[in-house]
Amino acid sequence: MVFSSLGRFCEPCCPTHVGSSCLVFLRHRIEFTCTTLLRTVVSSKILRVESLSKRFGEFLALDACSVDIDQGCVFGLLGPNGAGKTTLIRCLLGYLKPTSGSAWIQDLDCIHESVQVRRVVSYLPAESKLFRMMRGKDCLEFFTTIHPRGDKPLALSLAQRLDLDLNRRVAFMSTGMRQKLAICCVMSCPSPLIVLDEPTANLDPTVRAMVLDLVKEAKARGATIAFCSHVLSEIEEICDAVAILRRGRVVHTGLVAQIRQIHRISATVPESFDPSTLPDETQLVARDHNRITADFPGTLDRYWKWLDRNGWTELQAELVGLRSLYEEHHSNPEPAASHKSPSTN
């Protein structure tokens, strides 16, 4: 189609002019097509982080973190206090300048276009600072007014849903009430990306469930939610994918649905068994003489014949789940020296 169109387009021209015009037109057409395809691929990722590091003096808070978040999903950032979750968020939003690496939100450079980035993000920090002398309703009006996507009627609706007294001044609210007020301010600004850092902290179980429902509803509206927490049950309930952080490093990423389907099998094997012969996508966990432990993704029926053929006996199988995976990365303390990267020039 491109060449036939070029022929019709160039017929009135002289032969020499036709050749050069065709080449120039074709070159621009190819460049345009490649650029369009590249943007289509990139646009499926609302957030991209490549080798992002942040050093505070001798302390390495982020160590070459790389992670992608698909549009329209709930992505969990999981890790204990001090793992680097909040530092990563602050670098993405321009509150901290990374030591090295790159990051983009909606194809906006988080380092050089931080103001534009914040226009497309709604952010709930782990420690929200609200105007103490304002009443709750004044706080909602202020934040929904200054944010380009603020929706005051939605904010009032959320406050009513969370049973929040908006006539009370912030200074006289309990910690849980202030957290609910901050959630109303953030969730009433329907941005493409919503970042929630420990949103259920200081909340009772009933309100926690309500907050998770709000996250699900935001996803149904097309928003992408980055959900930071160290509560495993919350991550498993609402997240589509997860990244586990440890000492500033991303030590595991994966789909939550796939993590739920991983089976950990411990068995006795012949001494001659070679772990390199394990099926594809299977991961060796441990081996002690003739006892071996490995993770098998998916359903087990696909592996029975292989296990029998290779002489695996005395099998013990259990679902790994997110908790087992998390404990695998955090059960053993890591030497502090290994957390330091070589000094840069």
C-alpha positions in Angstrom: 0.0 0.0 0.0 2.8 2.4 0.8 4.6 1.8 -2.5 1.5 1.9 -4.7 0.5 5.2 -3.0 4.0 6.5 -3.7 3.8 5.6 -7.3 0.5 7.5 -7.8 1.8 10.4 -5.8 5.0 10.7 -7.9 3.7 10.1 -11.4 3.5 13.8 -12.5 7.1 14.4 -11.5 10.3 14.0 -13.6 12.1 10.7 -13.0 15.0 12.2 -11.1 12.6 14.1 -8.8 10.5 11.1 -8.4 13.4 9.0 -7.0 14.5 11.5 -4.5 11.0 12.3 -3.4 10.2 8.6 -2.9 13.2 8.1 -0.8 12.6 11.1 1.4 9.0 10.3 1.8 9.6 6.7 2.5 12.3 7.5 5.1 10.0 9.9 7.0 7.2 7.3 6.8 9.4 4.6 8.3 10.6 7.0 11.0 7.1 8.0 11.8 5.9 4.3 11.9 8.8 3.3 14.2 8.2 6.2 16.5 4.5 5.4 16.7 5.2 1.8 17.5 7.7 2.7 20.2 5.2 5.1 21.8 2.6 2.4 21.7 4.8 0.0 23.5 6.0 2.6 26.1 2.5 3.9 26.7 1.4 0.5 28.2 3.7 1.4 31.1 2.6 4.3 33.2 5.7 4.2 35.3 9.2 3.1 34.4 12.2 3.0 36.7 15.7 2.1 35.5 18.6 1.6 37.9 17.5 4.3 40.3 19.9 4.9 43.2 19.8 7.4 46.1 22.7 7.8 48.5 22.7 9.9 51.7 26.4 10.2 52.5 27.6 6.7 53.2 24.1 5.2 53.4 22.6 3.8 50.2 18.9 4.2 50.5 18.1 3.0 46.9 20.4 0.6 45.1 19.9 0.4 41.3 16.1 -0.1 41.5 14.4 -1.1 38.3 10.6 -1.6 38.0 7.7 -1.1 35.6 4.0 -0.5 36.3 1.4 -1.3 33.7 -1.5 1.1 33.2 -4.7 0.3 35.0 -3.3 -2.1 37.6 -2.8 -2.0 41.4 0.9 -2.4 42.0 2.2 -3.3 45.4 5.5 -2.1 46.8 6.2 -4.5 49.7 8.9 -4.3 52.3 9.7 -3.6 56.0 10.3 -0.1 57.3 13.5 1.2 55.9 13.4 -0.9 52.8 13.4 2.2 50.5 9.7 2.4 49.5 9.2 6.0 50.6 12.6 7.1 49.2 11.7 5.6 45.9 8.4 7.5 45.8 10.0 10.8 46.8 12.5 10.4 43.9 9.7 9.7 41.5 7.8 12.8 42.5 10.8 15.1 42.5 11.0 15.7 46.2 14.4 14.0 46.2 17.0 14.0 43.5 18.4 10.5 42.7 22.1 9.9 42.8 21.9 8.0 39.5 19.4 6.3 37.3 16.2 7.4 35.5 12.4 7.3 35.9 9.4 8.3 33.9 5.7 8.7 34.7 3.5 8.9 31.6 6.6 9.5 29.5 7.5 12.5 31.7 11.0 12.6 33.1 10.7 12.4 36.9 14.0 14.3 37.3 13.7 17.1 34.8 9.9 17.4 34.5 8.9 16.9 38.1 6.3 19.7 38.1 4.5 18.1 35.1 4.7 14.7 36.9 3.0 16.0 40.0 0.1 17.2 37.9 -0.8 13.7 36.9 -0.2 12.1 40.3 -2.2 12.0 43.5 0.0 11.2 46.4 -0.7 10.1 50.0 2.5 10.3 52.1 3.1 7.9 55.0 3.0 10.9 57.4 0.4 13.4 56.2 0.7 17.0 57.3 -2.6 18.8 57.4 -3.4 22.3 58.5 -4.2 21.8 62.2 -6.4 24.9 62.6 -8.6 24.2 59.6 -11.8 22.3 59.9 -12.1 19.1 58.0 -14.4 20.6 55.3 -11.9 23.5 54.8 -9.1 21.0 54.2 -11.1 19.1 51.6 -12.0 22.4 49.8 -8.4 23.5 49.9 -6.8 20.3 48.5 -9.6 19.8 45.9 -9.1 23.4 44.7 -5.4 23.4 44.3 -5.2 20.0 42.5 -6.1 20.2 38.8 -8.3 17.2 39.1 -9.8 18.0 42.4 -13.5 16.9 42.9 -15.1 18.5 46.0 -18.4 16.6 45.7 -16.5 13.3 45.5 -14.4 14.4 48.5 -17.6 15.1 50.6 -19.1 11.8 49.5 -16.0 9.9 50.6 -15.9 11.7 53.9 -19.5 10.7 54.5 -18.7 7.1 53.5 -15.9 7.0 56.0 -18.0 8.5 58.7 -15.7 11.5 59.1 -16.8 14.6 61.1 -15.8 17.5 58.8 -16.8 20.2 61.3 -14.0 19.2 63.7 -10.7 21.0 63.5 -7.7 18.9 62.5 -5.9 19.6 65.7 -8.7 17.9 67.7 -9.0 14.9 65.4 -7.6 11.5 66.4 -4.7 10.0 64.4 -7.2 7.7 62.6 -9.5 10.6 61.7 -6.6 12.6 60.3 -5.7 9.6 58.2 -9.2 9.3 56.9 -9.2 13.0 56.0 -6.0 12.6 54.1 -7.4 9.7 52.2 -10.4 11.7 51.2 -8.2 14.5 49.9 -6.1 12.2 47.8 -8.8 9.8 46.5 -11.1 12.7 45.5 -8.4 13.8 42.9 -8.9 11.1 40.2 -5.4 11.2 38.6 -4.0 8.7 36.2 -1.6 7.5 38.9 -2.5 7.4 42.6 0.4 6.7 45.0 -0.6 5.5 48.5 2.1 5.1 51.1 0.9 3.1 54.0 -2.7 4.2 53.5 -4.3 1.9 56.2 -1.9 2.8 59.0 -3.7 3.8 62.2 -7.1 2.6 60.9 -9.4 0.1 62.5 -10.2 -3.1 60.5 -13.6 -1.8 59.3 -12.1 1.4 57.8 -9.2 -0.6 56.4 -11.7 -2.7 54.4 -13.3 0.5 53.2 -10.0 2.0 52.0 -9.3 -1.2 50.0 -12.7 -0.9 48.4 -11.8 2.7 47.4 -8.7 1.4 45.7 -10.6 -1.2 43.8 -13.1 1.4 42.7 -10.3 3.7 41.5 -8.9 0.9 39.5 -12.3 0.2 37.9 -12.4 3.9 36.8 -9.1 3.3 34.9 -6.6 4.7 37.5 -3.3 3.0 38.2 -2.5 2.7 41.9 0.9 2.2 43.5 0.1 0.7 46.9 3.0 0.7 49.5 2.6 -1.5 52.5 4.2 -4.1 54.7 0.8 -5.8 55.4 0.9 -8.9 53.3 -2.8 -9.6 53.4 -3.6 -6.2 51.9 -1.2 -6.7 49.1 -2.5 -10.2 48.3 -6.1 -8.9 48.3 -5.9 -5.9 46.0 -2.7 -6.0 44.0 -2.2 -7.4 40.5 1.6 -7.3 40.7 4.1 -6.7 43.4 7.8 -5.7 43.9 9.5 -6.7 47.1 12.2 -4.3 48.4 15.0 -5.1 50.7 17.7 -2.7 51.8 17.0 -0.4 48.9 17.0 -3.2 46.3 14.2 -4.7 44.3 14.7 -8.4 45.1 11.6 -9.8 43.4 8.9 -8.7 41.0 5.9 -10.8 39.8 2.2 -11.2 39.3 0.3 -11.9 42.5 -1.8 -14.5 40.7 1.3 -16.4 39.6 2.9 -16.2 43.1 -0.3 -17.9 44.5 0.3 -20.8 42.1 3.9 -21.6 43.0 4.3 -24.9 44.8 7.3 -25.6 47.0 8.3 -29.3 46.9 10.7 -31.0 49.2 11.7 -34.5 48.3 14.4 -37.2 48.6 16.3 -37.6 45.3 19.0 -39.9 44.0 22.5 -38.8 44.8 23.2 -38.6 41.0 20.4 -36.1 40.4 21.6 -33.0 38.6 19.7 -29.8 39.6 20.4 -28.3 36.2 17.9 -30.8 34.8 15.0 -29.2 36.6 12.1 -28.2 34.3 12.1 -24.7 32.8 10.8 -21.9 35.2 11.5 -24.2 38.2 13.7 -22.7 40.8 16.1 -24.6 43.1 15.6 -23.4 46.7 17.9 -25.7 48.7 19.8 -29.0 48.6 21.2 -31.0 51.5 22.8 -34.2 50.3 19.9 -36.3 48.9 17.1 -33.9 50.1 16.1 -31.1 47.7 13.6 -28.2 47.8 12.4 -26.5 44.6 9.6 -24.1 43.6 7.3 -25.4 40.8 5.1 -22.8 39.1 1.5 -23.6 38.0 -0.5 -26.8 38.8 1.4 -29.9 40.0 -0.3 -32.4 37.6 2.1 -31.2 34.8 5.1 -32.3 36.9 4.0 -35.8 38.3 5.5 -37.8 35.5 8.8 -35.8 35.6 9.0 -36.3 39.4 8.4 -40.0 39.1 10.8 -40.4 36.2 13.6 -38.7 38.1 13.2 -40.7 41.3 11.7 -38.0 43.6 10.2 -39.7 46.7 8.9 -38.7 50.1 7.4 -35.6 48.6 6.1 -32.7 50.7 4.3 -29.9 48.8 2.9 -26.6 49.9 1.7 -23.4 48.2 4.4 -20.8 48.5 2.2 -17.7 48.6 3.3 -14.1 49.1 4.2 -14.7 52.8 6.6 -17.5 52.1 8.2 -15.5 49.3 8.5 -12.4 51.5 10.1 -14.4 54.4 12.5 -16.0 52.0 13.9 -12.5 51.2 13.7 -11.1 54.7 14.2 -13.9 57.1 18.1 -13.7 57.2 19.8 -10.4 58.0 22.1 -9.2 55.3 25.6 -7.9 56.3 25.7 -4.1 56.3 28.8 -4.1 54.2 26.9 -5.7 51.3 24.5 -2.8 51.2 27.2 -0.4 50.1 28.0 0.0 46.5 31.5 1.0 45.2 32.1 4.8 45.5 31.6 6.7 42.3 33.8 9.4 40.9 
